[in-house]
Amino acid sequence: MNMKIITRANPDFVLNMRVKIKMSSHSLPIFCLTNTGRILFCDGMFKYIFGDNMHSDKSVRITGIGAALVDILVNESDRFLAGLGKEKGGMTLVEDKDIAQILSKTQNRPVIVPGGAACNTIMGVGKLGGKARFIGMRGDDEYGRIFENQLMECNTEPVLSVSELPTGRVLSVITPDAQSSMFTFIGASTQLMPGSITAEMFADTAIAMIEGYLLFNPELMDAALMAAKKAGCLVALDLASFEVVNSSKDRLDEIIKT
């Protein structure tokens, strides 16, 4: 995961402040490690972090919730991509069999890593030595086991339910110009139910990192927000993409106001 790291940030920048950071959609994630060992992070367009109780030594964990997806990365040519009938860049929803079919056409060895917007951020926290936890739903299959094992290798505590559906995955065809064209199968992530999200999942958490794509499932988003607030942690919301913002602007306004 590409990231920009700023170490030893002034703790006054993080503590007892309301921080709004604006970034372009092409910026790298920023992680600030404070002198007290806490982490301020920003990944995507905006992050809001409210620092009213960040001084508590009892809650230093960052817990993320979102889609548990495996990223399958393949380097290929423009001709290969054109042969798939896919316009370069962007994301297309597909079925599991479509990803398998595309992989059968490439001679290049794919790289398999955990993915998903919230998951990528949380793994970054874990790699930097922060206390990290991720909540999601994986399948009872090899991809799901790879996902969970690699979370633990990145010092991230997995809180994963298991579904009979296959683990969600994203095939990224990366062309020589570094453009990534994504084919996404949501899979088991669709089975993460609002009723399964509890405050206990956010225990000992300072910041709940909630994936913006949950806005496409309003009941799940509401359940995550309610559980996080009940646990007494602050909320950082990843706005995901401009499509999410455009389709959910009214709900976002409500979340920010409350």
C-alpha positions in Angstrom: 0.0 0.0 0.0 1.4 3.4 -1.0 1.4 5.9 1.8 3.0 9.1 2.9 4.3 9.0 6.4 4.8 12.0 8.6 6.5 11.1 11.9 6.6 12.9 15.2 3.9 15.4 14.5 3.2 17.9 17.3 0.6 16.2 19.6 -1.1 19.6 19.9 -2.0 19.2 16.3 -4.0 16.0 17.1 -5.2 16.4 20.6 -8.1 18.6 21.8 -8.7 19.9 18.3 -11.2 19.4 15.5 -9.1 18.7 12.4 -10.4 18.9 8.9 -8.0 17.8 6.2 -8.7 18.3 2.5 -7.0 16.1 0.0 -7.4 15.4 -3.7 -8.6 12.0 -4.8 -5.1 11.3 -6.1 -3.3 12.0 -2.9 -1.6 9.3 -0.9 -2.8 8.3 2.5 -1.2 10.3 5.3 -0.4 8.8 8.7 0.9 11.1 11.4 2.6 9.4 14.4 2.5 11.8 17.4 5.0 12.0 20.2 2.6 10.2 22.4 2.4 7.2 20.0 -1.1 8.0 18.6 -1.8 8.1 14.9 -3.7 10.6 12.9 -4.6 9.4 9.4 -6.1 10.7 6.2 -7.0 8.6 3.2 -9.0 9.9 0.3 -11.0 13.1 -0.1 -11.7 14.2 3.5 -11.3 12.9 7.0 -12.9 14.4 10.0 -11.2 13.6 13.3 -12.6 15.0 16.5 -10.1 15.1 19.3 -12.1 15.9 22.4 -11.1 12.7 24.3 -8.0 11.6 22.5 -6.0 12.1 25.6 -7.4 8.9 27.2 -4.7 6.2 27.5 -7.4 3.6 27.8 -8.6 4.0 24.2 -5.9 4.1 21.6 -7.2 1.5 19.1 -8.5 2.4 15.6 -11.2 0.0 14.5 -12.4 -0.2 10.9 -15.6 -1.6 9.4 -16.2 -2.2 5.8 -16.1 -4.7 2.9 -13.7 -7.6 3.3 -12.3 -7.9 -0.2 -9.2 -9.6 -1.5 -7.3 -7.6 -4.1 -6.0 -9.6 -7.0 -3.4 -7.5 -8.9 -2.3 -8.4 -12.4 0.0 -6.4 -14.6 -1.1 -6.6 -18.3 -1.0 -4.7 -21.6 -3.5 -2.2 -23.0 -4.3 -4.8 -25.7 -5.2 -7.3 -23.0 -7.6 -4.8 -21.3 -9.1 -3.8 -24.7 -9.8 -7.5 -25.4 -11.9 -7.6 -22.2 -14.1 -4.9 -23.6 -13.3 -2.7 -20.5 -12.7 1.0 -20.6 -9.5 1.9 -18.8 -9.9 2.9 -15.2 -12.9 2.8 -13.0 -14.8 -0.1 -11.5 -17.2 -2.7 -12.9 -19.3 -5.1 -10.8 -19.0 -8.7 -12.0 -19.7 -12.2 -10.9 -17.1 -14.6 -9.4 -17.0 -16.6 -12.6 -16.1 -13.5 -14.6 -12.9 -12.9 -12.5 -11.9 -16.5 -12.9 -12.4 -16.2 -16.7 -10.2 -13.1 -16.9 -7.5 -14.8 -14.8 -7.5 -17.8 -17.1 -6.5 -15.4 -20.0 -3.4 -13.9 -18.4 0.0 -15.5 -18.3 1.2 -13.2 -15.5 1.3 -14.3 -11.9 -1.3 -12.4 -9.8 -0.4 -10.8 -6.4 -3.1 -11.4 -3.7 -3.4 -8.9 -0.8 -6.3 -7.9 1.5 -8.3 -5.0 0.2 -11.3 -2.7 0.7 -11.1 1.0 1.6 -11.4 0.7 5.4 -9.2 -2.4 5.5 -6.3 -0.7 3.7 -6.4 2.2 6.1 -6.5 -0.1 9.2 -3.7 -2.3 7.9 -1.6 0.9 7.5 -2.3 1.7 11.2 -1.2 -1.8 12.2 2.0 -1.6 10.1 2.9 1.6 11.8 2.6 0.0 15.2 -0.8 1.3 16.1 -3.5 -0.8 17.7 -5.8 -1.9 14.9 -8.9 -4.0 14.4 -11.1 -4.7 11.3 -14.7 -5.8 11.2 -16.1 -7.5 8.2 -17.5 -10.6 6.6 -15.4 -13.2 4.6 -16.2 -16.5 2.9 -15.3 -19.9 4.2 -12.8 -20.4 1.4 -9.1 -20.1 0.6 -9.4 -16.4 -0.2 -11.1 -15.7 3.1 -8.3 -17.5 5.0 -5.7 -15.5 3.1 -7.5 -12.3 4.0 -7.6 -13.1 7.7 -4.1 -14.4 7.9 -2.7 -11.3 6.2 -4.6 -9.0 8.5 -2.9 -10.7 11.5 0.5 -10.4 9.7 -0.2 -6.6 9.6 -0.8 -6.5 13.4 -4.5 -6.1 12.8 -7.1 -7.9 14.9 -9.7 -9.6 12.7 -13.3 -9.5 13.8 -14.7 -11.5 10.8 -18.0 -13.3 10.4 -18.0 -16.2 8.0 -20.5 -16.6 5.2 -21.3 -19.5 2.9 -20.8 -17.1 0.0 -17.3 -16.8 -1.6 -15.0 -14.1 -0.2 -15.4 -10.8 -2.1 -12.6 -9.9 -4.4 -11.4 -7.2 -6.8 -9.4 -8.0 -9.8 -7.2 -5.0 -10.7 -5.7 -5.1 -14.2 -2.8 -2.7 -14.1 -1.6 -1.4 -17.4 1.9 0.0 -18.1 0.7 3.6 -17.4 -0.1 2.5 -13.8 -3.8 2.8 -14.5 -5.9 0.2 -12.5 -9.1 -1.1 -14.0 -11.1 -3.0 -11.4 -13.5 -5.9 -11.7 -15.4 -6.2 -8.4 -17.2 -9.2 -7.0 -18.7 -8.2 -3.6 -19.5 -11.7 -2.5 -19.7 -12.5 1.2 -19.4 -8.8 2.2 -23.1 -8.4 1.2 -24.0 -10.7 4.1 -22.7 -8.3 6.8 -26.0 -7.7 8.6 -26.9 -4.6 10.6 -28.1 -6.7 13.5 -24.7 -8.3 13.9 -22.9 -5.1 14.6 -22.5 -4.5 18.3 -20.8 -2.0 20.6 -18.6 -4.8 21.9 -16.9 -4.9 18.5 -15.7 -1.3 19.1 -14.5 -2.0 22.7 -11.3 -0.1 23.7 -11.5 2.0 20.5 -10.6 5.6 20.2 -11.6 6.1 16.6 -14.0 4.0 14.5 -13.0 4.2 10.8 -16.2 3.6 8.8 -16.1 2.9 5.1 -18.1 5.3 3.0 -19.4 2.5 0.7 -21.6 1.4 3.7 -23.8 4.3 2.7 -25.1 2.1 -0.1 -26.6 0.0 2.7 -28.2 2.7 4.9 -29.3 0.3 7.7 -25.7 -1.1 8.0 -24.2 2.4 8.1 -26.7 3.4 10.8 -25.9 0.2 12.8 -22.1 0.9 12.6 -22.6 4.5 13.6 -24.8 3.6 16.5 -22.5 0.9 17.8 -19.4 3.1 17.6 -21.1 5.9 19.4 -22.5 3.5 22.1 -18.9 2.3 22.6 -17.9 5.9 23.2 -15.4 6.2 20.3 -15.1 8.9 17.8 -15.9 8.4 14.1 -13.8 9.0 11.0 -15.8 8.5 7.8 -14.1 7.6 4.5 -16.1 9.3 1.8 -15.1 6.6 -0.7 -15.7 8.2 -4.1 -17.6 11.1 -5.7 -20.3 8.6 -6.7 -21.0 7.9 -3.0 -21.0 11.6 -2.1 -23.4 12.5 -5.0 -25.9 9.7 -4.2 -25.7 10.2 -0.4 -25.2 13.9 0.2 -28.3 14.4 2.3 -27.4 11.5 4.6 -23.8 12.7 4.9 -25.1 16.1 6.0 -27.2 14.4 8.7 -24.2 12.3 9.9 -21.9 15.4 10.1 -24.5 17.4 12.0 -25.2 14.6 14.5 
